[in-house]
Amino acid sequence: MAADNRMERPLEHKTQPLYRYGPVAWVWRTLGALALGGGALLSAVALRHGEWWLVALALPLLVPVLVLFPMVAVRIDLRHAVLEIDTLALVRRRVPRERIAGHSYRETAAGEFTSLYAPRVWVRVKGSLPIHVDLMGTIPDRAALAAALGLPAKLVPGRGPAQSGRV
């Protein structure tokens, strides 16, 4: 019998992500796809028939998806001092950690009748769009995520050395 001369590939080192938004991301992506489809349809009708007022109806459908979806983080990994961020827009952003320029933290979302515990952070990035992280997502190690984003560890709920009382 001939010896098997195939080279075995070394196992890839797979790390656990610093952050995952969860399955609700697909709900937002579906709503975004419907909004893009509706906005594109209204825009096509507007261009075909010269009804420019329809463009005004299409803009509230198109702008939030085109502007906000590339900012909302769905998954964050850290590889060689570069944050790899998957967004709602199905785009992967690569942000070197030295471009992180601060943050803006909110703990509650206030409505007309009540406020809701909904911690989130906007991370400013020099020369690029900010990153929005909903801190109710899955955060296996809060200290690692906080260090990667330049946040105080007390702001990030989740498992880790400085466990938060809220989940």
C-alpha positions in Angstrom: 0.0 0.0 0.0 1.2 3.4 -0.9 1.7 5.9 2.0 -0.6 8.8 2.2 1.5 11.8 1.3 -1.2 14.5 1.7 -0.2 17.4 3.8 -2.5 18.1 6.7 -3.5 21.7 7.2 -2.8 23.0 10.7 -5.9 23.6 12.6 -7.1 27.2 12.3 -7.2 29.1 15.5 -10.8 30.1 16.0 -11.4 32.6 18.7 -14.7 33.5 20.4 -15.9 36.9 19.3 -15.7 39.8 21.7 -19.4 40.7 20.9 -22.4 39.2 19.1 -25.6 41.1 18.6 -27.7 37.9 18.2 -30.5 36.6 16.0 -32.4 39.8 16.2 -29.9 41.2 13.7 -31.7 39.2 11.0 -35.0 40.8 12.0 -33.4 44.2 11.4 -31.7 43.1 8.2 -35.1 41.8 6.9 -36.8 45.1 7.8 -33.9 47.0 6.1 -34.3 44.9 3.0 -38.0 45.6 2.8 -37.3 49.3 3.3 -34.7 49.3 0.6 -37.0 47.5 -1.8 -39.9 49.9 -1.1 -37.7 52.9 -1.4 -36.2 51.6 -4.6 -39.6 50.9 -6.0 -40.9 54.4 -5.1 -37.7 56.0 -6.6 -38.1 54.0 -9.8 -41.8 55.1 -10.2 -40.7 58.7 -9.4 -38.0 58.7 -12.1 -40.2 57.0 -14.7 -43.2 59.3 -14.3 -41.5 62.4 -13.2 -43.3 62.5 -9.9 -40.6 63.9 -7.7 -42.8 64.0 -4.6 -42.5 60.2 -4.5 -38.7 60.7 -3.9 -39.6 62.5 -0.8 -41.6 59.5 0.3 -38.7 57.1 -0.5 -36.1 59.0 1.4 -37.4 58.1 4.9 -37.2 54.4 3.8 -33.7 54.6 2.2 -31.7 57.0 4.4 -31.8 55.1 7.7 -30.8 51.8 6.1 -28.0 53.4 4.0 -26.6 55.5 6.8 -27.2 53.6 10.0 -26.8 50.0 9.0 -23.1 50.3 8.3 -22.6 51.7 11.8 -24.4 49.0 13.9 -22.1 46.3 15.0 -23.4 42.7 14.8 -20.1 40.9 15.6 -16.8 42.3 16.9 -13.5 40.3 16.7 -10.0 41.6 17.6 -7.2 40.3 15.4 -3.6 41.7 15.6 -4.8 45.1 17.1 -7.4 45.5 14.4 -11.1 45.4 15.2 -13.1 43.3 12.6 -16.6 44.5 12.8 -19.5 42.9 11.0 -22.4 45.3 10.5 -26.1 45.1 9.9 -25.3 46.2 6.3 -23.5 42.8 5.8 -20.2 44.8 5.5 -17.1 44.0 7.4 -15.2 47.0 8.8 -11.6 46.8 9.8 -10.7 49.5 12.3 -7.2 49.7 13.8 -7.4 50.2 17.6 -5.4 53.4 17.5 -8.2 55.0 15.5 -10.7 54.6 18.4 -11.3 58.2 19.5 -13.7 58.0 22.5 -17.3 57.0 23.1 -20.8 58.2 24.0 -22.7 55.9 26.4 -26.5 55.7 27.1 -28.0 53.4 29.6 -31.7 54.0 29.1 -34.0 54.6 26.1 -36.7 57.1 27.1 -40.2 57.0 25.5 -43.2 59.2 26.2 -44.5 57.1 29.1 -41.6 55.1 30.4 -37.8 54.6 30.2 -36.3 51.2 29.3 -32.9 49.8 30.4 -31.1 49.6 27.0 -27.4 50.2 27.4 -25.6 51.1 24.2 -22.4 52.9 23.2 -21.4 54.9 20.2 -17.6 54.5 19.6 -16.0 57.4 17.6 -13.5 56.3 14.9 -11.0 58.8 13.5 -11.6 59.3 9.8 -14.6 57.0 9.6 -18.2 56.3 10.6 -18.8 55.6 14.3 -19.6 52.2 15.7 -22.9 51.5 17.5 -22.8 48.6 20.0 -26.0 47.5 21.7 -24.6 46.3 25.0 -27.6 43.9 25.5 -25.9 41.5 23.0 -23.8 38.5 23.9 -20.5 39.7 25.6 -18.5 36.7 26.7 -15.7 38.7 28.3 -16.6 42.3 29.2 -13.1 43.3 30.1 -11.8 42.3 26.7 -14.5 44.2 24.9 -14.1 47.3 27.0 -10.3 47.2 26.4 -10.7 46.8 22.7 -13.2 49.7 22.4 -11.4 51.9 24.9 -14.4 51.9 27.4 -14.4 51.7 31.2 -15.1 48.0 32.1 -18.0 49.1 34.5 -20.0 50.3 31.4 -20.1 46.9 29.8 -22.5 44.3 31.2 -21.7 40.6 30.8 -19.5 37.9 32.1 -16.0 38.8 33.0 -13.7 39.9 35.9 -15.9 42.8 36.8 -19.4 41.2 36.7 -22.3 43.6 36.4 -25.4 43.1 38.6 -27.7 43.7 35.6 -28.2 41.3 32.7 
